[in-house]
């Protein structure tokens, strides 16, 4: 068999010619990953709009009931429920920074060596084992004492109450402050 290289559908016309920072933000898949709380993403977007008005965000993910389906703005491209695997990979490759939970697209961003804010809470395995391998990364993980081996969405408000929009924005700022590392 012959393996032909894939071609990614990167936008032909630069959708953000004046962007100082392009951020791919993965919301959720509706699968087994623990997503960012919706209020955290909403607040993060507001922080970015105020603090970095020339930064642009593409919202990625899949969830027919996503609270972000109608999210719009001059600094946002909403690609939730509108991305094939190829398009998802193209957006990750196109953006400067990736923010996402412990899920497949986050590992793709790691493969592209994108500077990454990696959200890996309440998992059995630490993110150092199966986490991001990007040269520049900030891992959000606050291990806590909890009595269950596996948490349910009803447990999230108690264990993820630290994860505010400001906390995520500060993690993003820490990532931006990290020195670049040669590939």
C-alpha positions as CSV (number, residue, x, y, z in Angstrom):
1,X,0.0,0.0,0.0
2,X,1.0,3.6,-0.7
3,X,0.4,6.2,2.0
4,X,-0.4,9.6,0.5
5,X,-0.1,12.7,2.6
6,X,-3.4,14.3,3.7
7,X,-4.4,17.8,2.6
8,X,-6.1,19.8,5.3
9,X,-8.9,22.3,4.4
10,X,-7.3,25.4,5.7
11,X,-9.3,28.5,4.8
12,X,-8.2,30.0,1.5
13,X,-8.9,33.5,2.6
14,X,-7.4,34.4,5.9
15,X,-10.5,35.0,8.1
16,X,-8.4,36.9,10.7
17,X,-5.8,39.1,8.9
18,X,-5.4,41.4,11.8
19,X,-5.4,38.9,14.6
20,X,-2.6,39.1,17.1
21,X,-3.5,35.7,18.5
22,X,-5.6,32.9,17.1
23,X,-7.1,30.6,19.7
24,X,-8.8,27.2,19.1
25,X,-11.0,26.5,22.0
26,X,-12.5,23.0,22.2
27,X,-15.7,23.0,24.2
28,X,-16.8,19.3,24.4
29,X,-17.8,16.3,22.4
30,X,-20.7,15.1,24.6
31,X,-18.5,12.0,25.2
32,X,-16.6,10.9,28.3
33,X,-14.3,13.9,28.6
34,X,-14.9,16.3,31.4
35,X,-15.5,19.6,29.6
36,X,-14.9,23.2,30.8
37,X,-18.0,24.4,32.6
38,X,-20.0,26.6,30.2
39,X,-19.8,29.6,32.5
40,X,-16.0,29.3,32.4
41,X,-16.0,29.4,28.6
42,X,-18.4,32.4,28.6
43,X,-16.3,34.3,31.1
44,X,-13.1,33.4,29.3
45,X,-14.5,34.8,26.0
46,X,-15.5,38.0,27.8
47,X,-12.0,38.3,29.3
48,X,-10.4,37.9,25.9
49,X,-12.7,40.5,24.3
50,X,-11.7,43.0,27.0
51,X,-8.1,42.2,27.6
52,X,-7.0,41.1,24.1
53,X,-9.4,42.6,21.6
54,X,-7.3,41.7,18.6
55,X,-7.3,38.0,19.6
56,X,-9.7,35.7,17.7
57,X,-11.3,32.5,19.0
58,X,-12.7,29.6,17.0
59,X,-15.1,27.5,19.1
60,X,-14.8,23.8,18.3
61,X,-16.7,20.8,19.5
62,X,-19.7,18.6,19.0
63,X,-22.8,18.6,21.2
64,X,-26.3,19.1,19.7
65,X,-27.3,20.7,23.0
66,X,-24.2,22.9,23.4
67,X,-25.0,26.2,25.1
68,X,-22.6,27.8,22.6
69,X,-24.5,27.0,19.4
70,X,-25.6,30.6,19.0
71,X,-22.4,32.3,20.3
72,X,-21.3,34.9,17.8
73,X,-19.2,38.0,17.7
74,X,-16.6,39.8,15.7
75,X,-13.8,37.9,17.4
76,X,-15.4,34.5,17.2
77,X,-15.9,31.8,14.6
78,X,-18.4,29.3,15.8
79,X,-17.6,25.8,14.3
80,X,-19.5,23.8,16.9
81,X,-21.3,20.8,15.3
82,X,-19.9,22.0,11.9
83,X,-16.5,20.3,11.8
84,X,-15.4,17.1,10.2
85,X,-12.2,15.6,11.4
86,X,-10.3,17.2,8.6
87,X,-11.8,20.7,9.4
88,X,-11.1,20.2,13.1
89,X,-7.4,19.4,12.3
90,X,-7.2,22.4,10.0
91,X,-8.5,24.8,12.6
92,X,-6.1,23.4,15.2
93,X,-3.2,23.7,12.7
94,X,-4.2,27.3,11.7
95,X,-4.5,28.7,15.2
96,X,-1.6,29.8,17.4
97,X,-2.9,28.4,20.7
98,X,-5.1,25.5,21.7
99,X,-7.3,25.3,24.8
100,X,-9.2,22.1,25.6
101,X,-10.1,19.3,27.9
102,X,-8.5,15.9,28.0
103,X,-9.9,14.6,24.7
104,X,-8.8,13.5,21.3
105,X,-8.6,17.0,19.7
106,X,-6.3,18.1,22.5
107,X,-4.0,15.2,21.7
108,X,-4.1,16.3,18.0
109,X,-3.0,19.8,19.1
110,X,-0.2,18.2,21.1
111,X,0.8,16.4,17.9
112,X,1.0,19.7,16.1
113,X,3.1,21.0,19.0
114,X,0.7,23.8,19.6
115,X,1.0,25.9,22.8
116,X,-1.7,24.3,24.8
117,X,-3.8,24.9,27.9
118,X,-4.7,21.3,28.8
119,X,-7.6,20.7,31.2
120,X,-7.2,17.3,32.8
121,X,-9.2,17.1,36.0
122,X,-10.2,14.3,38.2
123,X,-8.8,11.5,36.1
124,X,-7.2,8.3,37.3
125,X,-4.0,8.8,35.2
126,X,-2.0,12.0,35.6
127,X,-1.7,14.1,32.4
128,X,2.1,13.5,32.4
129,X,1.4,10.0,31.2
130,X,-1.3,10.5,28.6
131,X,-1.4,14.3,28.4
132,X,-0.2,17.0,26.1
133,X,3.3,16.6,24.7
134,X,3.6,20.2,23.4
135,X,6.8,22.1,24.2
136,X,4.7,24.9,25.7
137,X,1.8,24.0,27.9
138,X,-0.1,24.8,31.0
139,X,-1.9,21.9,32.6
140,X,-5.1,22.7,34.6
141,X,-5.5,20.0,37.2
142,X,-6.3,20.3,40.9
143,X,-6.3,16.9,42.4
144,X,-8.7,16.7,45.3
145,X,-9.7,14.2,47.9
146,X,-13.0,12.6,46.7
147,X,-14.6,9.4,47.7
148,X,-15.5,8.2,44.2
149,X,-13.3,6.6,41.6
150,X,-15.4,8.1,38.8
151,X,-17.3,11.3,39.0
152,X,-20.5,12.2,37.3
153,X,-21.6,15.6,35.9
154,X,-23.6,16.2,39.1
155,X,-20.2,16.1,41.0
156,X,-18.6,18.7,38.8
157,X,-19.9,21.9,40.5
158,X,-18.3,20.8,43.8
159,X,-15.0,19.7,42.4
160,X,-14.6,22.2,39.6
161,X,-15.7,25.4,41.4
162,X,-12.2,26.8,41.2
163,X,-12.3,26.8,37.4
164,X,-13.6,30.3,36.6
165,X,-13.2,32.3,33.5
166,X,-10.5,34.4,35.2
167,X,-8.7,31.2,36.2
168,X,-8.7,30.0,32.6
169,X,-7.7,33.4,31.3
170,X,-4.8,33.5,33.8
171,X,-3.7,30.0,32.6
172,X,-3.8,31.3,29.0
173,X,-1.7,34.3,30.1
174,X,0.9,32.0,31.8
175,X,1.1,30.0,28.6
176,X,1.7,33.2,26.5
177,X,4.5,34.2,28.9
178,X,6.3,30.9,28.6
179,X,9.5,31.1,26.4
180,X,9.4,29.5,23.1
181,X,11.2,26.1,22.8
182,X,12.9,25.0,19.6
183,X,11.3,21.9,18.0
